[in-house]
C-alpha cells in the first residue's frame, strides 16, 4: 500500500509540475484516462514483483515429496514402509491428472487390484469387496484432507505425514482382513495398491498447496485492487478541474485516519507483547503446558477436567492455555486500555486543533501559493514546540518541586502526553501529492469536518477496543504455536508427549491407566487398570488400532503401529501417583466406561477409599465435556473413539 501511494504521489506531482504550478486542472475524462494508464503501469510492475515470490508447481511437488520421502526413510524398519516408493517431483507432476485410487470406479478397482481365490466367486462378489475397501481408503483420504486444510499458512509437518502413512498402512491390513473373509485377495501383492494409496496422499497435499499458493497471489491482487477506488478518488480530486478544496481536504482527512490506525496497530503489537511475556513466564514451553494440564486436572482432583484430559488431551491443553492468556489479557487491558483511549482521543484533538490553526494563519499569509506541504511543515513545527515545552516543564519542576496528590498528573507528565500526541500527528502525516490549496481556511474547515465525522462514526473507545481485541487474537495464536508442542499422545494411556523440540521418539512424564484411553481386556472387555508402565500391561495382549488384529503384548503392538514410542519405559508406579490415578478413575469411570464400551472392573476397595458421591461424574458429563472442548479441537482430531 505504501508503494502504491508513493507511486501515485510522484505521478500526480509530475502532472502538476507539467501544468506549471498545478492551476487549471483537467477534464474528468482526461483525468480518468490518465489514471487508468498509470494504474495499468503499476499493476504490471506489481505482478512482476509478485511473480518472483510465487512458488511454481514443481517447487511445491518437491516440498511435498521431501516431507513424505524423509518420513519413509525414518521408518524403513517398520512394516510396510520397506515397500513404499520414494516418489520424485517429475512423477508427482506427471501423474497429477490421473484418477485417484479412492475415485476409481468399483469395477476398475476390482479388475486392477483384486482377484478371487476360488473360481466359484462371482464378479459381483469381488466388486462388493472392492466397494468395501474403497470406503476404508476414502475415510483415510478424507481425514488427510482435513489435516492438510487445518495447516493454515504452515506446511505439513513430517510428523503429520508419518502419522497418515501409518494410518494408511494399518488400513491396508484392515483391507486384507476384509478380503480374506470373502475369499478374495490382491491380484499379485498388496504393494501396488498400497503405493497407489500413498501416491494419492501426496496428491492431496500437492493440490492443496498449489491452490493455496494461487489463492495467496489472488488475495494479494485483490488487496491491491481494493485500494483502486480510493486511489482513483484522490487522483481525480487533485487533478480534475471541477474538484476543489473541499473534496481534496476530505481525501487527505481519510488518509490521515488510515495513517493513525497504522500507528495504533504498531503500538498494539507491543501492547500484546506484555501479555505474551506474562503467559510465557507461567507456561514457557510445551513441557510446562503438559505438566500444568496434568496438575490442574488430576492432582487438583477436578473430575470434569480429568474427563476433558482423557477426551482430547491436546484440546484440553489448548483450553488451559486460552484461559491463562485470557486472564493475563484482562489484567493488561484493564490497566492500559483507558490510557490508550485517552491518548488516541488526544491525537485526534491535536490534529483538529492544528488544522484549524493552520487554516487561519495560512489565510492571512502573504504567500501567493499555499500547498498541502505547508500544512505538513506547520504540524512539524508545532510538534517540535511541544517537545520544547516538555523540557521547559522539567526545568520548572526541578526549580519549584511540589507535592502531588495520589493519582494527580504532574505538569511534566501532562506536557509529555501532549507532546506525544503532536509528534504522532507529525510523524503520521499521510503520503499525498503536494497540491495547491486555493482557500486554506475553507480547506482546513472541510478537513476538520472529515476528521470529526470519523470520530463520530465510532467512538474512540469502541475503535481502540476492536483493534486491541484483534491484536490480542493474533498474539494468542502466535504464542500457542510456540508452546503447543508435540501433538502425539501415548498410544496406550493417551497422555500427552512432552518432549521439547524436534524429535523422532516420543515420551511423557505422567502415564495413566490404559483404561483412561479405552483399553480393555481383549476377551472380557473389562477396563485395563494396570499401570501403563507396569509389567502386567507390558505383557498383556493388545488389539490393533483398526481393531481386527491381536498382538501378543505391548512391545509387538508398538513395533508394528507406534515405533516412535519405543523404547517404552518399564517401572512400577509411585505410591502418590498411584493414589492420584485411582481417585481419578473411581470418580470418572462412569462416562469413560460408556464412551469406550468397557466392563467395570474397579476393585471394591478403590471405590470405598476414593469415591466422592457428590462429585463423581455421570454419563451426561460426556456431553458437557464435548461442548466445552469443541472450540479448541482441531479438524484432524477423530470424533469417534477407538474401541479396542
N, C-alpha and C positions, 0 to 999 in steps of 0.2 A: 504493500500500500504506500509506503514511504517513497519507493522508487517511482511509483505511478504519479504521485503528487509532484515530485521533483521534476519528472519528465514534462508534465503539462505546465508547471510553473515556468520552466525555461521556454517552452513553446509560446506561451501567452506573452511573455516578456519580449521575445523576438518579434512577435506580431506588433506589439505596442511600440516597439522601437522603430519598426518599419513604418508605422503610421505617424512617426515624428512626434513623439510625446504622448501618444495614446488618445488623442482627441479625435472626434469624428465618428469612430466606430464603423461597423459594417452591418450589412443586412442580415436578417435571421437566416436566410437561405445560404448566404456565403459563409456565415459562422458555422452553421450546421455541417456544411460540406467540408470545411476545413477541419472541424473536429473529427469527422469520420475518417478523413485521410490520416490524421495524426494517430487516431485510435488504432487503425489498421497497422500502422508502423510499430506502435508499442506492442500490440497484440502479437505481431510476428516475432519481435525480439524476445518477448516473454516466453513464447512457445519454444523457441530455440534454447533458451536457458533451462526451461522445464524439461525439455527432451534430454538434456545432458544428465539429469538426475534420475531419469526413469529407467527402471530395470527392464530388460527385454526378456522374452520367454526363455531363452537359453540360460540366462543368469539364474532365473527362478528355478528352472529344472535342475541346474547344478546344485543349488542350495538345498532343494528338497532331497535330491539323491545323496548329498553329503550327510544329511541327518540320518536317513534310513540306512545307508551303507555302513556308516560308523556304528549304528545300533546293531546291525547284523554281525559285524566284526567283534563287537564287545560281548556277543552271546554265542560265539562259534561252538562252544562246548555244550550248549543247550539243545535239547531235542528239537528237530525241525529247522533250526536256524542253519544247520550244516548244509541243507539243500536249497536254501534261499539264494536267488540270483542277485548279485550286486549290479543294479542297472545303471547305465550311464545316461548322460543328458540326451545323446542322439537317439537312443531307443525310446526314452520317455516322450520326446517330441515326435518321433516317427509314428508312435502308436497312440498319440493323444486323441485321435479321431476314431479309434477302434471302439467297438461295442464293449462296454464294461461287463465283467463276469456277472454282476448282480442284475444286469439288464438284458442278459441273453434270453431269448425265447426258451421256454421249457424244453421243447423238442430238440433244439440245437444244443442246449446244455447237456441233455441226456445222451445225444449221439456223440458229442465231442469228448465227454469225460467219463461216462458210465457204461457198464456192461453187466448183463445178468449172469450170475454164476450157474444158473440152471436154465435149460432150454425151455422149460415149461412156463417161465415168467414172460408175460406179455409186454409189449412195448408200452402200453398204458401204465403198467405197474412200475416200469423203470422211470417213466416220466413223472409219476406221482412221487417217487423218491427224489427225483431231481427238483421238484417243486418244494419239497420239504427242506432240502439242503440249501436251496436258493434263499429261502426265507431266513435260515440261520445266518447265512452270509450277509444278507441285506440288513439284518439287525446290527451287525458289527459296522457295516459301512455307514449306517445312519448315525451311530454313536460317534464315529470318527468325524463325520461332517459337523456334528455339534461341537466336538472338541476343537476342531480347526476354526470354526466360526467364533468360538469363545476366546480365541487367542488375541483378539483385538488387533492392535497395531504391532504386536510382537510376532516373531516367527515361531513355529512349532519347536518345542524342545526335544532333545534326544530321548528324554525320559518318556514323553508322551508317545513318541514313535515306537520305542521299545514296548511300552505297555500295550499299544494297539496291535503290534505284531504278535506279542504273546497271546493276546486275546484271539487273534485270528488263528494262531496255531492250535489253541485249545478248541476253537470252533471246528477246525478240521477233524480233530479227534471225535468230536460230537457227531460230525457228518459221517465219519467212518462207522460209528456205532449205529446210526440210523440206517445206513446202507446194509450193514451186516445183519441187522434184524430182519431185513426184507430179502436177503439172499442176493444182494447187489453189491458191486464193488467198483472202484475206479478202474478205468479201462486197462491201463498198464501199471500206473502207480499214482499215488495222490500228489506227486511233486508238481506236474504241470498245473493242476487245479490250484494248489497252494500258491505257486508263483503268480498265477493269473490274479488270485485274490490280493496278494501283496502288491502287485502292479497297480491294481485299482486303488489301493490305499494311497499310493504315490500320486496317482492321477487326481484324486480328490483334493489332496493338499496343493498340488500344482494348479489346478483350476481355480481354487480359492484365492491363492496369492497372485495369480495373473489378473483375476478380476479385481482384487483389492488394489493392485497397482494401477489398473486402469481407472478405478474409482478415485484413487488419490489424485491422479492427473486431472480427471474431470472436475473434482472438487476444487482444485487449485484454479482451474479456468473459470469455474462458476464463481469462486470467490473474487476473482479479478472482475468478471463481468457484473457482479453485484454492485460494484462501485462506478460502473459506467454512467449510470443515470445521474448520480450526484456530481461526478466529474464533468459531465456534459453541461449540467446546470451552471456550474462555476465558470466553465469555459464561455458559455453563451452570455452569462450575465456581465462578464467583464468586457467582452469584445463586441457585443451586439449594440447597435446604435440606440435601440428603443429602451434598453435597460439602464437604470440609474443607480444612485447611491443606496436606495432602499433595498433593492434586490441584492446588490453586492454585499451590503452590510449583513444581510440575512445569511448569505453563504459563508462569510467569514465567521459569523457567530456560531454556525453549525460546526465548522471546522475546529473552532476553539473547544466546543463541547467534546468532540472526539479526542482532541489532544489531551484535555484534562482527564478524561476517562482512561486514556493510556497511562498517564502518570499514576492514577489511582490503582490501576491493575498492577503496575510495577511495585507500588508501595505495599500492596496486599500480599505479594509474594513473601516479603519479609515478615509481614503480619502473621501469615500462616506458618512461617518457619518457626515462630515461637512455640506454636502448638506442636509442630513436628519434633522440636527439641525436647519438650516435656514428655511426649509419648515415648520417644526413643530412650529417654532416661529410665522410664519404668519398664519398657519392653524393647531392649536394644537389638534383639535378633530372634531368629526362628526358634532357637532352643529355649530361650526365656519365655517366648509366647506359648510354646507347648507346655512348659512347666507351669506357667500361670493358669492355663486351662485345666490341667490335672488338679492343681491345688484348689482352685475355685470350685470345681465340681466334686471331686472325691474326698479330699482332705476336709473341706468345709461342710461336707455332708449335705450338699444341695442336690436333692434327688432328681428334680426335674432337669437340672444342669447335667447330671450324670447321664440321664437318658439322651440329652442332646449330644453329649460327647460320643455316646455309642451310636447314635443315629447317623451322624456325619461329623467326624472329628474336625475336618478342615473347615466346614461351615461354622462349627462351634467356636473354633479359634478365631475365625473372621468376626464373629459376633462379639467375642470378648474384646478384640482389638477395636471394633467400631464403638463399643460402649466407652472404652477408655479414651478414644480420640474425642468422642462427643463431650465427655466430662471436661477434658482439658480445653476443648474449643469453647465451651460455655464460659469457663473461667476467664480465658483471654479476651473473648468478645465482650463480656460484661465489663472488663476493666478498660479496654482500649477503644471500643466502638464509639462511645459518646464523644471522646476527644477527636476521633477521626471525623465524625459527622460535623462537629463544630469547625474543624479545620477545612473541610470541603465547602461548607457554607461560607466561611471566611474568604476562600479563594474566589467564589462566585461574586461575593460582595465587593472584593477588591477589584475584580475585573469590571464590574458595572461602574464603580466609582471612577476608576481611571479612564474608562471610555468616555464618560460624560465630561470629565475634567479636560481631557484632550480635545474633545469636540468644541468646548467653549474657548479654549486657548487657540486652537487652530483656526477657528472662525475669525479671530482678531489678528491673525498672523499676517504680516506684510508679504509673505511668500506668494509668488504667482501660482505655483502648483503645489497642492498638498497631495502627498502619496500615502498609501497604506503603510509604507515603511516608516513614515514619520510617527505613526501610532506605535509601531514596534520600538522605535527609539525612545519615545516618551515613556513607555512601560518599563523599559530597561533602566532609565534614569530614576524613575520612581522607586523601583526595587532597590537600586543602589542607595538611594536616600534612606530607605527603611533600614538597610543594613547599618548605615552610619548612625542612625538613631539608636540602634541596639548598643553600639559601642559607647555612645553618649550616656545611655541609661546605666551601663555598667560603671562608668566613671562616677556618675551621680550617686549610685548606690554605695560605692566604696567610700565616698566622702561623707555621705549622710545615711548611715545604716539605720534602719528602724525595725522594730519587732513586728512580725506579721501574725495575723490571726490564723488559726488552723484552717487549711484549705484555701487561703487567700493567695491570689496570684501576685507576684512581685512586679514592679514596673519593668524590670528586665525581662521576665517571662512573657509579659504582655507584648513588649516590643519584639521579642524573638518570634512569637506566634504570628504577629502581623507581618514581620519581615519574611517569614516562610511563605505566607500566602502571596505576597507580592512577588517573591522570587519564582514561585511556581507559575504565576501568570506570565512572567517574563520569559522563563525557560521554555514554556509550552506554547509560545506564540506559534500559530499554525503555519504550515508550509502553504503559501499562496503567492500568486503573482503580485508584483509591485505596481499596481494600477493607480491611476489618478482619481482622487476624491474631489468631486465638484463642489460639494457643500459639506464641510466637516461636521457642522452641528447636526445637520439632517442625517448624515451617515452614523454619527455617534448615537443619536436617538433611536434610529432603526436597529442598530447593533444591540443596544441595551434592551430593546423590546424583545429581540430574538433570544438573548441570554435569559431574560426574566421569564419568558414563556417556557424555556427549557426547564427552569427551576419549578415552575408552577405545574408542569405536566406530571411530574413525580416529585414528591418531597425528597429533600436531600437524604433524610434518614432512610427512606424506602430504597432509594438508589444505592446508597452505600451498603445497606443490608443485603441487597440482592448480589452485589459484587463480592461482598465478604463471603457469602454462602458459596458462591461459585468457586472462589479461590480456595476455600476450605475443602470442598469436594475434590478438587484437583490434588490438593496436598494429601488428603487421606488416601487417595488411590496410589500416589507415589510412595508413601510410607508403607502401605500394605504390601506393595510389590517388593519392598526391601526386606520385610520381616516375615512374609508368609512361609518362606522356606519350602522344603520338600513336601510334596502333596501325597507321598506314599504313606501307607499305614500297614502295620503288621498284619500279614495275611491270616494269622492265627487269632490274635485277640483284638485287632483293629486299632491299637494305639498309634499315635502319630509319630512318624520318623522325625527325629530332632537332630540329625546330623547337619552341620553347617557347611555351606559352600558346595561346590561341585563334588559329587561322589558317585561311586558305582555300587557301593554296598550300604544298605540301609540298616538302621538300628534305632531303638528308642529306649529311653530311661525307665519308663513306667509301663511294664507289661501288665495286662489284666487277666481275668479268667477268659478262656476261649468262648465261654457261653455268652459273654457280653457282645461278641461278634457273630453269634448264631451257630456256633459249633455244638454238635450234639453227637451222641453215640450212634454209630452207623447202623446198629441193629435195633436198639431200644428207643432211639430218638431222645434219650434223656440228655439234659443240658450238661455240657462238659465243664465241671467245676474244679478240675485240676489246674494248678498254676501254669501259666503259659510256658514258663521256662523249666518246668518240673520234668523228672524222668518219666512219670506216668504219661504226661501229654506227649512227650518226645516219642514214646514207643507206641502210642495209640494209632489205630488206623485212621487215615484221613481221606475224605471224599474230595474229588476234583472240583474246581470252581464251576465246571459245567454240570456237575452232579452225576455224570454217567460212569465215572471210573473211581475205583477204590485203591488207594496207595497203602502199603504196609505200615508206614509210620510217617512222622512229620518230616524227616530228612528226605525221604523219597518224594514226598509231595513238594517240598521246597525246591529240590533239584529239578523237578520236571516243570513246575509252574512259576516259582518265585526264587530263582537263583540269586537275585540281588539282595535277598535277606539272609544269605549264608556268608560266614558261619553263624549259626543261630546259638545264642547263649544257653547254657545248661547250668542251673543253680537253684537251690532251694529259696523259697520266698522268705523275706524278713518278717518277723513277728508283727511289726507295726503295719507294714504294707498288707500283710495277710488279713488283719482285722479291718483295715480300711476297705478292702475289696469285698470281704464278706458282708459288711454292713451295707455297702452299696448294692450288692447283688440281692440281698434279702429284701430291701425296700424298693428295688426297681425291677424285680424279676417278673412281675405280672405282665406288664406291657412287652417286655423282651420275649417272654415265652410265647405270647400271641404273635409278635412280629415274625419270629423265626420258626414257629410251629414246633416248639420243643416241649418235651415232657418234663415236668418239675421234678428235680432230684435233690432239692435243697435239704441238707441234713436238719433234723428237728432241733438239734442243739444250736445251730446257726440262727434259726428263727427265734428261739427263746432268748438268745443273747442280744440280737441286733434289731428285731422287728420294732418299728415305730408305727403303731396302728393309726395314729392321727396324721402321719406324714407320708406313709408308704404310697406309692403310685398305683393307680388302677389302669385298666386298658384304655380309658379315654385320654390318658396322658400322651399317647402316641399322636393323636390329632393335634394336641396343643403344641407339642414339640415340632411337628411338621410345619405348622403355621409360623412358629417363632423363627425357625431356621430358613424358611422359604426365601427371604430377601438376601440371604448370604450363600446360598448354594449355587455352584457353578453348573452350567448347562451339561457338562460332561459327566456329572455325578449320576450314578444309577438311581432310578426312582424305586425300583423293586429290590428287596433284599435278596442276597444269595442264600438259598435254602440248602444246607448241606446234610 
